[in-house]
Amino acid sequence: MGIEFVKLQGNGNDFILIDEMNGEVIPEEMKPKFAMLFCDRRFGIGGDGVLFISKSETADIRMRLLQPDESEAEMCGNGIRCLVRYASDREYVGEECTVETMAGIMPVKLGYTDEGDFFATITMPIPAFARSEIPATGESDADYSEEIATYQVYAVNTGVPHAVVFVSEIGAIDPGQIGPVIRNHQTFPKGANVNFVEKVADSTLRIRTFERGVESETMSCGTGATASAAVARKLGYVGNDVLVETKGGPLRISFGETVTMTGPAESVFIGMIQL
């Protein structure tokens, strides 16, 4: 007996996907431990999280993301693109679909470039800057701006809590050292992902992200790219169309009546976990 899985990645943010469209495969009480065991890159399959795809009563499909620390994330931009790539390959969805997440229902459009590369555009949650919505503590509900470990830190919720720090040289930053200090700061009751951001052109940002739940730097973070662009736009650093360069590749963030994120997703391999 075995459990089939698919490994996918979006800009190097990689996931193990378990298909539960026809019923539960991993018992609910075992999902957190399953993610912890199989996300391990030496003793497991390796991944930044485990995606579970299932049917939804309110959307076309439902996504859950269990993380290596056994927590469940509200949503994940790169994860949604990977989930939709899988759903498209299995013909569960068409060129437009909706994805149910803990952060709400996310509309997605998908397609292929002239070169044959898959891409998906997600309508992201409207960035929430009020402290109560991040969530972050404070004497008022004004926008978050705090000095932590000599860094000026801003924060926003783009589906999950994000801290944003602007730096002059991103290559000089060690996210693994500084990230945990900000991620676990007392003003973030649920913790926060931490993005270090360098403006490299009028409409281009370069970021590195320390992810809550993974507890390390990841190759890319879709909600982090959106958060970084949202804070930069609010501060007047960029306009409505922003190219965000992550370690794993670029993401396009656009602000208008809605906020969208566009990027790739690839299926890497299919495997079987032997029980």
N, C-alpha and C positions, 0 to 999 in steps of 0.2 A: 504494500500500500504506500502511496506517495501523495505529496501535495505539489501541484504544478504552480510555478511562479514565473513571472516575467520581470526582467531587470530593464529599467528604463532610465534615461537621463535627460535633463533639460539644462543645457549650459554647464554640465558637469555636476549638477545637483542630482544625485542618483537615488533611485528608489526601487524597492522590491514591491511588486504588485501581486495581490492575491484576489482572484476573481470570485466574488460571492453573489453574482447576479442570479444564480440558481439556488441559493441557500448558503447558510453559514458553513464555512470551511474550517476556520479557527474559532473555537469556542470563545465567547466574550471574555470570560475570566482569564483566558490564556493569551489574549492579544498583546497586552503590555510586555509580558515575558518573552513572547515570540519575537517582538520587535527588538528587544534587548539582545537576545541570543543571535538572531540572524542578521542584524545590522553590523555585527562585529566583522571587521575586514580580515581577520586572521582565522577565527574559529567558526565564522558563519559565511553568509553570502557576501555581505558588505553593502552598506547603503546608508544614506542620511535619514531613512525612515521607511516604514512599510505602509503602502497605500492599499486600502480595501475598497473595492468598487462593488456597489450593490444597487438594487432597485430603490427608487425613491417615490414617495407619495406626492411630493411637491415639485419635483424636477425630473429631468430625463434620466439622470443617474445620481448616485450619492457617493461622496468621497469621505473617507476617514483616514487620518494620518496618525499612526502611532510612531513614537520617536525612540531613539536608542536609550534614553533615560527612563523609558516606560510611560512617559506622559503622552497625552493626546493634544495635538495642535489644533487650533480653531480652523485654520486653513493654510494653504501654501500655494503661491502662484506657480512656481515651477512644477509642483506636484499636480496641480490641476491640468497643466499642459500635458504632462506625461500620462495622466489618467485619460484625458480626452484622446490622446494619440492611440492608446490601447483600445479605447472604446470605438474609435473610428476604424481601426484595423479589424476589429471583430464585428463591425457593422451594427453596433449597438446604437450609434448616433449618426446623424447626417452632418451637413456642413455647418449647421448651427445647433447648439444644444444648451441646456442649463445643467449646472452642477450644484447639488445640495451640499453645503458644508456647515460646520458649527457657526461660522460667521455670516451665514446667509446663503442665498442662491446666487450663483455667479453665471451670467450669460457668457457663452464662448462662441467665437467664429473660428473655423479652421480651414486650412487649405494647403496648397503646395506652390512653391515658387516655380518660375520657369525652369530652374535647374533641377526641380524634382524634390526640393527639401521641404519637409513638413513645417508648418508654423501654426500657431494659435494666438488669437487675440482675446484676452479676457477683460470683461468689464469688471474692474476692481471695486472694492468698497470705497466710498467717499472718505478721504483722509479725515480722521477725527483728531483735532488738536487739543480739545479740552482735557484737562487732567483727569476728570472723572471718567472719560471715555477711553483713555489710553490703556489701562488705568494707571494713574500716578497720584501720589499724595501731595498735599500742599495746602497752604492757608486759603487760597482762592482757586477758582476754576479757570484761571488764566492759562495761556499757552505755557508749556513746559520749557524752562530754560534754567539749567542748574550747572554749577561748576562741580565736577567730580574728578578727583585725582588730577587737578590742574587743567582738565579739559572742559571746554564749554559744550554742554550736552543739550540737545533739543530732543523732543520726542513727539511721536504721532502714532496713531493706530491705523494700519492699512489692512485690517483683518486680524492682525496680531500686533502686540506692542513692539515698537521699534524706537531705539535711541539712535540719534544721528549726530556724528561728530565731524566737523570739517577740519582738515589738516592740510598743510602746505605740501607735504611729500608723503604719499601713501606708502611708498616702499620703505620708509623709515619706521613704520608702525608695526608693532608686534601684537596682532589681535588676540593671540592666545594668552598674552600677559595682561593687557589692558582690558580686553573684553569682559572677563569675568567680574572685574571690579565694578564696572558700570552695569552689567547684566544683573548682578545681585544687589544693586544699591537699594537702600531701604525705601526710597521713594517709589520703587516699582514693586507693588505687592504681588504681582504675578510674574515678576521678572521681565526682561526685555531682550530682544535681539539687538545687537549693537553693530552699527554701520559706520565705518570710517570712510570719509568722502573727500576726494580731491577734485576740484574743478579744473578740467584740462582744456576746455574751449567754451565758447559762449553757450553752446547747447549740449555740451558733453561733460559727464561726470564719470569718475573712476571710483569704484567702491570695493571694499573688502568687508565681509560680514562674519561676525561671531554669532552663531545661532544658538538660541535657547533650545534645550531639548536634545540637540546634537552635542552641545557643550564644547564646540571647537569651531574653527573657521571652516566654512564650506566654500565650494567653488563658485556658487552663485546663490542668490536669494531673490525671488521675484517680488515678494512683499517688501523686502529691504530696498530693492531698486526703486519701487514705487514710493516708499517712505522717504528715501534720500532725495528723489526728484521733487516730492511734495514740499519738503522743508526748504530745499534750495529755491524753489519757485516762490514760496511764501516770503523768503528773505530777499527776493529780487535778484538772485544769482543766475537764474535761467528763466526761459519763457515757457510756452505751453507744450512744446515738443522737445523731449529730452532723450538723448542717447546715453544709456548707462552701461559703462563697460565693467563687467564683473570678471573675475579671474577665469571663468569658464566661457566667456563670450558676451556679446552685447544683447541688451534688451531695450526696446523702444517704449517709452512712457509718454502718453499723450493726455493733455488736460483739455476738457471742453465741458459739454453738458454732463459727460461722464468721464471717468478716468480709466484708460485702457493700458494694458501691458501686452506687448507682442514679442514672441520669441519662439525658439525651436523646441522640439522634443524628439527623441529617438528611442526606438526599442533596441536594446543591446543584445539580449539573449533570453532564451526560454530554458528553464531547468526544472528538475524534479527533486523535492526534498524527500528522501527515503525515511520512512517511519519504522 
